[in-house]
Amino acid sequence: MTRERGIIITAAGAESLRETRELLRSLRRHHPELPVVVHTDVEVESDFPAEIVIIPAERRAARNYNRIVAWLETPFERTLGLDSDLWVMGRLDELFDCLDRYDYACKLAPERDSYRNFRDPNSRNSADAPDIFPERSMGLFAYRRTPVMMQLLEAWRAGYAASFLKRNGHPIDQATTADRQRDQPPFRNAVYKSDARELIIGEEWNTPLAQPCLIRTMSRVLHCHLRDLEPGTLLPGCRTWEEAEREVNQSHHFRFIWPGYGVYTVPPKWPRLLRLGRMVARDAVGRLLAKTLGR
């Protein structure tokens, strides 16, 4: 019997499972009522605080592919797919409620285009979306089990398998730990040809700590590997999720997260001043270049 709402987490490897334990700790604080299914390739103890699905041995090396399969096999009508390296800081009901109107909800990927940013020629194929159509972030992804949505997920799975074969020279069931294939480019292509109704959400619902980010309201979810957070250099002075939560949500004003430097609060009128400052700086640089080249 299909359940109404639930969460799926994919945890590949011992480090990812360690992150999952922290994520579950934050989820239990804000959503103790939601069932959680964890797809993992690591054996866990019997009292692990979630339902466990063990990834078959022949697929364990194809880590990104396992996320797609897990989402296709969801036991929920409305699913929130999460990466393991997240920390939940508030209720996520709106992510499920918005599915009354949309088939799925996610944010745009920070890099926008793997081909341009990672120089990966295998990210492109003849069915590619145009440059104006950016990639989506798959770290937090809410979706509803509708025919058009399941068709989109299946197209993503098939596109990933084809890209994997093209890049690595063998099919997924022969994958090794040395194989590589990003899952965002094939999803981008699948979305471009899909009729699924999409909602793009803000950075506040999936706030990265390892990339520059501007947020306006209180962040609901932080996104960062524990191994990057724990040294205390990514957000200076923050070595735990609780410390990072206090630092990021220190204010209701605009906050700019600058990895390695910290979180900077911008009073409400400052964004206009910042925009003006950028315009003045660009104009000054332009005049300097014109003067230099004119010589």
C-alpha positions in Angstrom: 0.0 0.0 0.0 1.4 3.4 -1.0 1.8 5.9 1.9 1.0 9.6 1.4 4.2 11.4 2.4 7.7 10.3 3.1 11.5 10.9 2.7 14.1 8.9 0.7 17.8 9.3 1.4 20.5 7.6 -0.6 23.7 6.9 1.4 26.6 5.4 -0.5 29.6 4.4 1.7 30.4 4.7 5.4 31.0 8.5 5.3 27.6 9.1 3.7 25.9 6.8 6.2 27.5 8.9 9.0 26.1 12.0 7.4 22.7 10.3 7.2 22.6 9.7 11.0 23.1 13.5 11.5 20.4 14.2 8.9 18.0 11.8 10.6 18.7 13.5 14.0 17.6 16.9 12.5 14.6 15.3 10.8 13.3 13.8 14.0 13.4 17.2 15.6 11.1 18.8 13.0 9.3 15.9 11.3 9.0 12.9 13.8 5.8 11.8 12.0 7.4 11.3 8.5 8.6 7.8 7.5 12.2 7.7 6.1 13.6 5.1 3.7 17.4 4.9 3.4 19.0 3.2 0.3 22.5 2.3 1.2 25.3 -0.1 0.3 26.5 -0.4 3.9 25.2 -2.9 6.4 23.6 -1.2 9.4 22.5 -2.3 12.9 19.0 -3.6 13.4 18.0 -0.5 15.5 18.9 2.0 12.8 16.2 4.8 13.0 14.9 4.4 9.4 13.7 1.8 7.0 16.7 0.3 5.1 16.9 -0.8 1.5 20.3 -2.5 0.7 21.5 -1.6 -2.8 22.3 -4.7 -4.9 26.0 -5.5 -5.2 26.0 -5.1 -9.0 24.9 -1.5 -8.7 26.9 -0.3 -5.7 29.6 1.4 -7.8 27.1 3.4 -9.8 26.2 5.7 -7.0 24.3 8.5 -8.8 22.3 5.9 -10.7 21.1 4.4 -7.4 19.4 7.6 -6.4 17.3 7.6 -9.7 16.3 4.0 -9.0 15.4 4.7 -5.4 13.1 7.6 -6.5 11.5 5.5 -9.2 10.7 2.8 -6.5 9.3 5.2 -4.0 6.6 3.8 -1.7 5.1 7.3 -1.2 2.6 9.4 -3.1 4.6 12.5 -2.3 8.3 12.0 -1.8 11.1 14.3 -0.6 14.4 13.0 -2.0 17.4 14.1 0.1 21.2 13.9 -0.2 22.8 12.6 3.0 24.9 15.8 3.5 21.9 17.9 4.6 20.8 19.4 7.9 17.1 20.3 8.4 16.3 23.4 10.5 12.5 23.7 10.2 9.3 22.2 9.0 9.2 21.2 5.3 5.5 20.9 4.9 5.4 23.5 2.1 7.6 21.2 -0.1 4.9 18.6 0.1 1.9 21.0 -0.1 3.2 22.7 -3.3 2.8 19.3 -5.0 -1.0 20.0 -5.1 -0.2 22.2 -8.0 3.2 21.0 -9.3 4.7 17.6 -10.2 8.1 18.4 -8.6 10.0 21.2 -6.8 13.8 21.8 -6.7 16.3 24.6 -7.0 18.6 25.4 -9.8 22.1 24.0 -9.7 24.8 26.5 -8.6 27.0 25.6 -11.5 24.1 25.8 -14.0 25.9 23.8 -16.7 28.3 20.9 -16.1 29.7 21.1 -19.7 30.9 24.7 -19.3 32.0 24.5 -15.7 33.5 21.0 -15.6 34.6 20.8 -19.2 32.9 17.5 -19.5 32.1 16.7 -23.1 30.1 13.6 -22.1 27.6 15.9 -20.4 26.3 16.8 -23.9 24.6 14.8 -26.6 22.3 15.3 -29.6 19.3 15.7 -27.5 20.8 18.5 -25.4 18.8 21.4 -24.0 19.9 24.9 -25.2 22.3 26.9 -23.1 19.5 29.1 -21.7 18.1 26.0 -19.9 20.1 25.4 -16.7 20.6 22.2 -14.7 18.7 21.5 -11.6 20.1 20.7 -8.2 19.1 17.1 -7.1 20.2 17.4 -3.5 16.7 18.2 -2.3 13.9 17.2 -4.6 10.2 17.0 -3.9 7.9 15.1 -6.3 4.5 13.5 -6.6 3.8 10.1 -8.1 2.0 11.2 -11.3 2.2 9.6 -14.7 4.1 12.5 -16.2 6.5 12.6 -13.2 7.3 8.9 -13.4 7.8 9.2 -17.1 10.3 12.0 -16.4 12.2 9.9 -13.9 12.3 7.0 -16.3 13.7 9.2 -19.0 16.3 10.5 -16.6 17.3 6.9 -15.8 17.6 5.9 -19.4 19.5 9.1 -20.2 21.9 8.5 -17.4 22.5 4.9 -18.5 23.2 6.0 -22.0 25.6 8.8 -20.8 27.3 6.3 -18.5 27.9 3.8 -21.3 29.2 6.6 -23.6 31.7 7.9 -21.0 32.9 4.7 -19.4 32.6 2.2 -22.3 30.6 -0.3 -20.3 27.0 -0.6 -18.9 26.1 0.3 -15.3 25.9 -3.3 -14.1 29.6 -3.4 -14.8 30.4 -0.2 -13.0 33.6 0.2 -11.0 34.6 2.8 -8.4 36.8 4.5 -11.0 33.8 5.3 -13.3 32.3 8.8 -13.3 29.0 10.3 -14.6 27.1 13.3 -13.2 23.4 12.8 -13.0 22.4 16.5 -13.4 23.1 16.7 -17.2 20.8 13.8 -18.2 18.1 15.2 -15.9 18.4 18.6 -17.6 17.8 16.9 -21.0 14.9 14.9 -19.7 13.2 18.0 -18.1 13.6 20.0 -21.3 11.4 17.5 -23.2 9.0 16.8 -20.3 5.5 18.2 -19.7 5.9 17.9 -15.9 5.0 21.0 -14.0 8.0 22.4 -12.3 8.5 24.7 -9.3 11.9 26.4 -8.8 12.5 27.0 -5.1 14.8 29.5 -3.4 18.2 29.0 -1.8 16.6 29.1 1.6 15.3 25.6 1.0 18.6 24.1 0.1 21.4 26.4 1.3 24.9 25.5 0.3 27.8 26.3 2.7 30.6 25.4 0.3 29.5 27.9 -2.4 28.7 31.6 -2.3 25.0 32.1 -1.6 22.6 35.0 -0.9 19.5 34.2 1.2 16.7 36.5 2.3 14.5 34.5 4.7 15.3 31.9 7.3 17.1 28.9 5.8 15.2 25.6 6.2 18.0 23.2 5.0 21.8 23.5 5.0 23.8 21.5 2.4 27.5 20.6 3.1 29.6 17.5 3.7 30.5 16.9 7.3 34.1 16.5 6.4 34.2 20.0 5.1 32.3 21.5 8.0 34.1 19.8 10.9 37.5 21.5 10.5 35.9 24.8 11.4 37.3 26.7 8.3 34.3 26.6 6.0 32.3 28.8 8.4 34.9 30.0 10.8 34.2 28.8 14.3 31.5 26.4 13.2 32.4 22.7 13.6 28.9 21.2 14.1 25.5 21.5 12.4 24.1 23.3 15.4 26.8 26.0 15.3 26.3 26.4 11.5 22.5 26.7 12.0 22.9 29.5 14.5 25.4 31.3 12.3 23.3 31.1 9.1 20.0 32.0 10.7 21.4 34.8 12.9 19.1 37.4 11.2 16.0 37.9 9.1 17.8 40.3 6.8 19.7 39.4 3.7 22.6 37.2 4.4 25.6 36.5 2.2 27.4 33.2 2.8 31.0 33.4 1.8 32.8 30.0 2.3 36.0 30.4 4.3 35.0 33.8 5.6 31.5 33.5 7.2 28.0 34.8 7.0 27.5 38.6 6.4 24.2 40.2 7.3 23.0 42.9 5.0 20.4 45.4 6.3 17.3 45.8 4.1 18.5 48.9 2.2 22.0 47.7 1.6 21.2 45.5 -1.5 20.4 48.8 -3.4 23.7 50.3 -2.2 25.6 47.1 -3.2 24.0 47.2 -6.6 25.0 50.9 -6.9 28.5 50.1 -5.8 28.9 47.4 -8.4 27.7 49.7 -11.1 30.2 52.4 -10.1 33.0 49.8 -9.9 32.2 48.5 -13.4 32.0 52.0 -14.8 35.4 52.9 -13.2 37.0 49.8 -14.6 35.6 50.5 -18.0 37.0 54.0 -18.1 40.4 52.7 -16.9 40.4 50.1 -19.7 39.3 52.7 -22.3 42.1 55.0 -21.2 44.7 52.3 -21.2 43.7 50.8 -24.5 43.5 54.3 -26.0 47.2 54.8 -25.4 
